[in-house]
Amino acid sequence: MKRAVFKNRGLPYLLVLPQIAVTLVFFFWPAVESLRLSVFKTSPFGDKAFFVGLENFQKLLTSSEYYQSIVNTFVFAFGVTAIALGAGLLVAALATQKIRGLAAYRTAVLWPYGIAPPIAGIIFLFIFHPSYGVLPYWLSFVTAYDFNWLLKGWVAMVLVIIATAWTHVGYNIAFFLAGLLAIPSSVLEAASVDGAGAIRRFRSIIFPLLSPITFYLLVVNLIFSFLYSFGMIHAVTQGGPGRATEIMVFKLYNDGFIGLNLGSSAAQSVLLMLVVIALTALQFRFVEKRVIYS
């Protein structure tokens, strides 16, 4: 293996400079600015700021609406993660079967990940909207149930969970498929000879060997659900009906950009960051113990 040698000592630093600049401008600077604004009360246009200490955090932690957004976020995040991981593993297992046109099939199941969440939201909106959606129209011929998620909060939550999971399932399929294809067929054949059925082989061999991938996807999917699902909520439900789908990331946008309460919005972003960091740390502390690295 050849080792890259740079004649100019400054060239390696110059090559990584664009990435460092992007990280500083679009990650560290907004994070520091959020921390600063979280202890200030600002005018609607941000031209004046008054130091209020922890008042913004105190108001949030005594607000029933904010606690409702926390509950909505956890229901949404765990629902998306469970469906995306389960569907990803199932489809990846099917994609390992020897069928005609397997390459085209594998490519097709990865396509949803290439669709941006707002676009996916619009697609689901045209499918499920009670007025002009395709599914409610066809359901009206077979059932009298009024599939109106504009009036039923739990139906709206189920809808955005399924829609968001669909956009991320292709990512999970890619990793699970790579993991399944890396398992030696001789191991599974030996288990079959010993009399192990399909369920026993999956529980005792396949899933333990996939545990590092599963743990990684668990962390990534939860972070995705907490931080990167704004586009889906904004496109489909706008946090409604009656704040039933208003998750934390959408509420901080609503309070900051619509309500122009920048101090509260910044405090919410800090709390959201702390929740994600704590949840990730708990996963590494307790869930990783069950991961088998071999």
N, C-alpha and C positions, 0 to 999 in steps of 0.2 A: 504494500500500500504506500503510495507516494504522499509525501507531506507537502502541503502548499507552503511556499516560501515567498514572502513579499519583500522585494528589494527596498521599497519605501516603507519605513516603519509607521508612517501616518496613514497609509492606504487602508489597512483594516478598519481603523476608526472612522475613516471617511465613508467606507462602505456601509457601516452600521448606523451612521449618523441620521439618515432619513427615518429609520425605524425608531431611533431614540427620540427624534423630534416629534414624530407622530404620537408616541406614547406620552411624552411630556405635555403636548398641547391638548390632546383629546382624552387623556386619562387623569394624569396627576394634577394638571391645572384645574379642571372642573371639580375634582375631588376636594382639592384645597379650597376652592371658591365656595363649594357647598358647605364645608366646615365653617368657613368664615361667615357666610350669610345666615347659618342656622342660629347664630347668637345675636342677630340683628333683626329689627323690624324695619322694613323698607316701605317707601311710598309706592303706589301702584306702578309708576314708571321707573322705579329704581334710582331716582336722582337723589333721594335722601335716605339715610340709614341711621337708625338709633339703636344703640347697644341695649339689649334687654336680657342678656345672660341666658339662662335656661328656660325662659318663659315660653318660648315656642315648643320646647319638648314637654313642658308641664301641661300646656293646653292640649297637646296631642294625646298624652297618656291619660287624660281625664275626659277624652272625647269618645262617646259611644260610636260615632260614625267611623272614627279611626280604628277602633277595635273590631268593628264589623268588616272593615277592609282587610284587617289582618286575618280574620277567620276566612274570608273569601279567598285570600291569597293562598293560605295553606290547603284549603279544599281544592282549589284550582291547580296548584302546583303538584300535589300528590296524585290527583286524578290524572293530570297530563302525563306525569312520569310513569305511573302504573300502566296506563294504556299504551304509551309509546314504547316502553320496554317490553311489555307482553306481546304486543303486535309485532314489534321488530324481531323478537326471537322466534315467534311462530312463522313469520314470512321468510326469515332467513333459513329456518329449518326446511321449509318447503322448497326454497331456492337451491337446496343441495341435492334435490332428487334428480334423477336422470330422466329428463323428459325432452321432447323435441322443442327446439326453439328456446333452449334454456338461457342463452346469452341475451336474447331480446327480452325475455321475462325478467332477468336480473336487472337489466337496464331500466325497464319500465317501473319497477318497484322503487327505484332510487329517485325517480323524477320529482316526487312531491317535495323533497328537500330543496330543490332548486327554485321553488315558488316562494316569493316573499310573503310573510304573514299577512300584510294588508290585502294582497291579491287573493290569497287563500280565503281570507275573511269574506271578500266580495263574492267569491265562488260559492261558499257555503250560504251566503246571504240569498243568492238567487235560487239555491236549492231548498232552503228551509223557511224563507220568509212567508208568513201566513197569508199575505195578500197576493203575491205573484210568484211564490216559490213552487217548484215542480213537485216536491214531496208532499206538502199539504194538499195540493190539488189531487194527486192520485190517492192519498189517504182518505179524502172525502168520499170516495166511491166505495170504500170497504169498511169504514168505521165512522161513527158519529163523534168521536173524540176531537175536540177542538185543539189542534196542535198550534197554539198561539204562544210562543215564547216571549212575545212582547208584553204579555200580561202575567206570565208564570215565571217567577224568578228561578226556581230550581231547574226548569226546562232550559232557560237561557244559559244557566251555568253548565249544564250537561252539553249543550250545543257548543259553547266556546271551548270546553275541555276536549271534546272530540275533534273539533276543527284544528286546535293547536297541536294536539297529539299527531294528527295526520301530517302536519307540515314537518314534524321532526322525526317521524318514524323511519324515513329513508336513511337518515344519519345513523340510526341504531342498526338498521338492517345491514349497512355496509360493514360495521364493526363485528356484528354477530356472525355475518357470513364469512368474514375473514377468519374469525376464531373457529368456526365449525369446520372450515376447509383445512385448518391447520392441525386438527385432531387426527392422529394416525388411524387409518382404517383398520390396521391390524389389531389395535386395542379393542375396537368395537366388535370386530369379528371374534376375538378371543372371548369376549364377554357373552356373545351370542352362543358360542360353542359350550360355554359353562352353564347355559340355560337362562341367562338374564333376558327378561323381556324388554320391550321398548321403553316402558316407564322406568324400570330399574336401571337401564343403561343411561337414560337421561339424568336420573337423580344421583346415581353413584359415579358416573364417569363424565358425561358431557357437561353438566352444569358446574361441577367443581372445576373443570378445566377452563370453563368460560368465566369463572368468578372474577379474575382481574379485569376483564372487559366489562362485565356487568357492573362492577364497582365504579369503574371510570364513567360509564354511561349514566349510572345513577347520579353521580355528582354533577355531570354536565347537564343532564336533563332537568334537575332541580334548579340549577343556576339559570338555565334557559327559561324555565317557567316563571321564576321570580323576576327576572330582569328584562327579558327580551320578548315578552308577550303583549306589549303595549299595542302594537299594530293590529293584532287580532281583536282585542277588546274594543279598540277605537273604531274599527271598520264594521263590526257586527252589532254590538250592543250599546256602546257609549257608556258602559258601566251600569246600565239599567237591566231590567225594570226595577225601579225603587232601590237603586244601589246594590242589587243582588249580585252583580258581576263586577263591581268596582273593586279591583285589586289594588295593592299598595302602589305599584308603579303608575297605574292610571290615575289614582287619587292625587299623587304628588304633581302629576302633569295638570290635572284639573284645577287644583288649588293654585299652582304657580303660573300657568299660562292662560287660564280662563279666569280664575278669581284674582290673579295678580297679587297673591299673597306669597311673595318670594321667600320670606323668612320661614314660614311654615313649610313650604315646599322643600326648601333646603334641609330643614330639620327632618322631614320625612325621608329624604334621600339618604341622610346619615343613618337613620334607624333601619332603613331597608338594607343598606350596606352591612350594618352590624348583624342583622338577622341572617343574611346570606353567609357571612363569615362564620357566625356561630353554628349554623346548620352544617356547613362544610366541615368545620372542626369536629363536630359531633360524629359525622360520618367517618372521618379518618380515625376518630378515637374508638368507636364501638363497632362500626360495620366492617372496617378493614381487617379486624381480627379474624373474620370468617373467610377472608380471601386466601386462596391457595395459590401461591406463586411456585410453579414448578415447570 
